[in-house]
Amino acid sequence: MARPTSMAARRELGAELRRLRGERRGAEVVALLGWSESKLSRIETARTGISEADLDRLLRLYAGTPGEQSRLRDLARRGRARVWWAPYRSSVAEPYDEYVAFEAEAVVICEWEAQVVPGLLQTDEYAHAVIEVGADLDDPETVQQRTALRMARQSVLTRDPPPRLCVVLDESALHREVGGRDVLRRQVQRLYDASQRPGVELHVLPFAAGAHAALGEAFVIFEFGDSERAPVVHSEDLVGGQLRTKDAHVRVYREAFADLRRRALTVDETRDLIARTGDGLR
């Protein structure tokens, strides 16, 4: 199982503190501590870490057991650790922290992409071409920072052990000339190479598949090697996307992904199609 990141520790700590708060209202707790309600909310929702002194005050108030207190102090220390993507934070929206953390922790990543090649399989020049047309961005330096972050994220595929990556990609992405024909040709070659890597399962959904359960939306399902951690879905939109954690919502996305996978070409058929597409771009 992947080593938990500081974001994972922070989320676990926040959930445990919320549990210990029990029936107490947030307003009652912050009044006793002299905090703002937003401060308590940010800690419980993992938007910020917590200092050792603040945690001690909370634990005295909540009267947790010695075992609980020791575990929570350890989570707090891990939650304050610097994450590897910290240097890139100024170039992306705050929710992206959670996305990168989930990606770093997942043991299985299932992704459906209808428009472009998924970020974990993009070349540098293709990623740059995708990012620079973003609706929320016109600063070249930010484009470079986001491109660098996307390339750095790909190291998740070479960690030990790597996650299992299962991608269903719409056939249109093999033909959309993002960055121009030469950029696309090199990107298609990267896809072909990726299709032969252990742990990567790549399927193309052909035009002939027709309508399917995920028309109009791209999404990623993250699954973890811990029975206590439920899967999380990230669905994409123009301003960064949404994280979905409710069991009923996750079930819908899992069923949609299963439908896509059934309709898609097999791994071998996909590899052959990618090779033919690459030959046609020469």
C-alpha positions in Angstrom: 0.0 0.0 0.0 1.2 3.5 -0.8 2.6 5.5 2.1 -0.1 7.9 3.3 0.6 11.6 2.5 0.3 14.5 4.9 -3.0 15.3 3.3 -4.3 11.8 4.1 -3.1 12.2 7.7 -4.8 15.6 7.9 -8.1 14.2 6.6 -8.0 11.3 9.1 -7.2 13.7 11.9 -10.1 16.0 11.0 -12.5 13.2 10.9 -11.4 11.9 14.3 -11.7 15.3 15.9 -15.2 15.7 14.5 -16.0 12.3 16.0 -14.7 13.3 19.4 -16.6 16.6 19.3 -19.7 14.4 19.3 -23.0 16.3 20.0 -21.2 19.6 20.9 -22.0 22.4 18.5 -19.0 24.0 16.8 -20.0 27.4 18.2 -19.8 26.0 21.7 -16.3 24.6 21.2 -14.8 27.7 19.6 -16.4 29.9 22.3 -14.5 27.9 25.0 -11.2 28.0 23.0 -11.4 31.6 21.7 -11.3 30.5 18.1 -13.4 31.4 15.1 -15.8 28.8 13.7 -14.0 28.9 10.4 -10.8 27.8 12.1 -12.4 24.8 13.6 -14.1 24.0 10.3 -10.9 24.2 8.4 -9.2 21.8 10.8 -12.1 19.3 10.7 -12.3 19.4 6.9 -8.5 19.1 6.5 -8.2 22.5 4.8 -5.5 23.4 7.2 -3.2 21.6 9.7 -3.2 22.1 13.4 -0.4 23.2 15.7 0.7 21.0 18.7 -0.6 23.6 21.1 -4.0 23.9 19.5 -4.4 20.1 19.4 -3.5 19.9 23.1 -6.3 22.4 23.9 -8.8 20.4 21.8 -7.8 17.1 23.4 -8.1 18.5 26.9 -11.6 19.7 26.0 -12.7 16.4 24.3 -11.0 14.2 27.0 -9.9 11.5 24.6 -8.3 8.3 25.8 -4.5 8.2 26.1 -4.3 5.9 23.1 -6.5 8.3 21.1 -4.5 11.3 22.1 -1.2 9.6 21.1 -2.6 8.5 17.7 -4.0 12.0 17.0 -0.7 13.7 17.9 1.0 11.4 15.4 -1.5 12.2 12.7 -1.1 16.0 13.4 2.7 15.7 13.0 2.3 13.9 9.7 -0.3 16.4 8.7 2.1 19.3 9.1 4.7 17.6 6.8 5.5 19.3 3.6 4.0 17.6 0.6 6.1 17.2 -2.6 3.8 19.3 -4.7 4.0 22.3 -2.3 6.2 24.3 -4.7 3.4 24.2 -7.3 0.5 25.3 -5.1 0.5 28.9 -6.2 -0.4 27.9 -9.7 -3.5 25.7 -9.0 -6.8 26.0 -7.1 -6.9 24.8 -3.5 -9.0 21.7 -4.2 -6.2 20.4 -6.4 -4.3 19.5 -3.2 -6.9 16.8 -2.5 -6.8 15.5 -6.0 -3.0 15.1 -6.1 -3.1 13.5 -2.6 -5.8 11.0 -3.6 -3.8 10.1 -6.8 -0.6 9.6 -4.7 -2.4 7.3 -2.2 -4.6 5.3 -4.6 -3.8 1.6 -5.3 -6.3 1.6 -8.2 -7.0 4.5 -10.5 -9.9 4.1 -13.0 -10.2 7.0 -15.5 -12.6 7.8 -18.3 -11.6 10.6 -20.7 -13.7 11.7 -23.6 -11.7 14.6 -25.0 -7.9 14.4 -24.4 -5.3 11.9 -23.2 -5.3 11.5 -19.4 -2.7 13.6 -17.5 -0.8 10.6 -16.2 -0.1 9.5 -19.8 0.5 12.9 -21.5 3.8 14.1 -23.0 5.2 17.4 -21.8 4.3 19.2 -25.0 0.8 17.8 -25.2 0.2 18.7 -21.6 1.4 22.2 -22.2 -1.0 22.6 -25.2 -3.9 21.3 -23.1 -3.2 23.6 -20.1 -2.5 26.8 -22.0 -6.1 26.9 -23.4 -7.6 26.6 -20.0 -10.6 28.9 -19.5 -9.2 30.2 -16.2 -5.7 31.1 -17.2 -3.7 33.4 -19.4 -0.4 33.7 -17.6 2.6 31.9 -19.3 4.4 31.3 -16.0 1.3 29.6 -14.5 1.0 27.4 -17.6 4.7 26.3 -17.1 4.1 25.6 -13.4 1.0 23.5 -14.1 2.7 21.6 -16.8 5.7 20.9 -14.5 3.3 19.6 -11.8 1.5 17.4 -14.3 4.8 15.8 -15.4 5.8 15.4 -11.7 2.5 13.6 -11.0 3.5 10.9 -13.4 6.1 9.6 -11.0 3.2 7.9 -9.2 3.4 5.2 -12.0 7.0 4.4 -11.1 6.6 4.2 -7.3 7.0 0.9 -5.5 4.5 -0.6 -5.7 2.8 1.4 -8.5 -1.0 1.8 -8.6 -3.0 -0.2 -11.2 -4.1 2.3 -13.8 -7.2 1.4 -15.9 -8.1 4.0 -18.6 -10.9 4.1 -21.1 -10.3 6.7 -23.7 -12.7 7.9 -26.4 -11.4 7.3 -29.9 -11.8 11.0 -30.7 -8.8 11.8 -28.4 -6.6 9.8 -30.9 -7.5 12.2 -33.6 -7.8 15.6 -31.9 -4.7 17.5 -33.0 -3.9 19.1 -29.6 -0.8 21.2 -30.2 -0.7 20.2 -33.8 -0.2 17.0 -35.8 3.4 16.4 -34.7 2.6 16.8 -31.0 -0.3 14.4 -31.5 1.9 11.8 -33.3 4.4 11.8 -30.4 1.5 11.6 -27.9 0.0 8.6 -29.7 3.5 6.9 -29.5 3.6 7.6 -25.8 0.1 6.0 -25.5 1.4 2.9 -27.4 4.4 2.6 -25.1 2.2 3.0 -22.0 -0.1 0.3 -23.2 2.7 -2.2 -22.8 3.6 -1.2 -19.3 2.8 -3.6 -16.4 0.0 -2.2 -14.3 -1.5 -0.1 -17.1 -4.7 -1.3 -18.7 -5.7 0.9 -21.7 -8.9 0.7 -23.6 -10.2 2.8 -26.5 -14.0 3.3 -26.8 -14.5 3.3 -30.6 -16.9 5.6 -32.4 -19.0 2.5 -33.3 -19.8 2.0 -29.5 -22.5 4.7 -29.8 -24.2 6.1 -26.7 -23.0 5.1 -23.3 -23.5 5.8 -19.6 -20.9 8.6 -19.3 -21.7 10.9 -22.2 -20.5 14.5 -21.6 -18.4 13.9 -18.4 -14.9 12.8 -17.7 -14.1 11.3 -14.3 -11.5 9.4 -12.2 -12.2 6.8 -9.5 -9.6 6.4 -6.8 -9.5 3.2 -4.7 -7.3 2.6 -1.7 -5.7 -0.4 -0.1 -7.5 0.1 3.2 -10.9 -1.4 3.9 -11.8 1.6 6.0 -11.2 4.1 3.2 -14.1 4.3 0.7 -13.4 5.1 -3.0 -13.5 8.7 -4.1 -14.6 10.1 -7.5 -13.3 13.2 -9.1 -15.4 14.6 -12.0 -14.0 17.4 -14.2 -15.4 20.8 -15.1 -14.1 24.1 -16.3 -13.2 25.4 -12.8 -11.5 22.4 -11.3 -14.1 19.6 -10.8 -15.8 18.0 -7.9 -14.9 15.3 -5.4 -17.7 12.8 -4.7 -17.6 10.5 -1.7 -21.2 9.4 -1.0 -21.6 5.7 -1.5 -24.6 6.1 -3.8 -22.7 8.6 -6.1 -19.6 6.4 -6.2 -21.7 3.4 -7.2 -23.2 5.3 -10.1 -19.7 6.2 -11.4 -18.4 2.6 -10.9 -21.3 1.3 -12.9 -20.7 3.8 -15.6 -17.1 2.9 -15.8 -18.0 -0.8 -16.0 -20.3 0.0 -18.9 -17.6 1.9 -20.7 -15.1 -0.9 -20.2 -17.6 -3.5 -21.6 -18.2 -1.4 -24.7 -14.5 -0.5 -25.3 -12.0 -2.4 -27.4 -9.9 -5.1 -25.6 -6.3 -4.2 -24.6 -4.9 -6.0 -27.6 -7.4 -4.4 -30.0 -6.7 -1.0 -28.4 -2.9 -1.4 -28.9 -3.5 -2.3 -32.6 -5.7 0.7 -33.1 -3.2 3.1 -31.5 -0.4 1.7 -33.7 -2.5 2.2 -36.9 -3.4 5.7 -35.8 0.2 6.5 -35.2 1.2 5.2 -38.6 -1.4 7.4 -40.2 0.1 10.5 -38.5 3.6 10.0 -40.1 
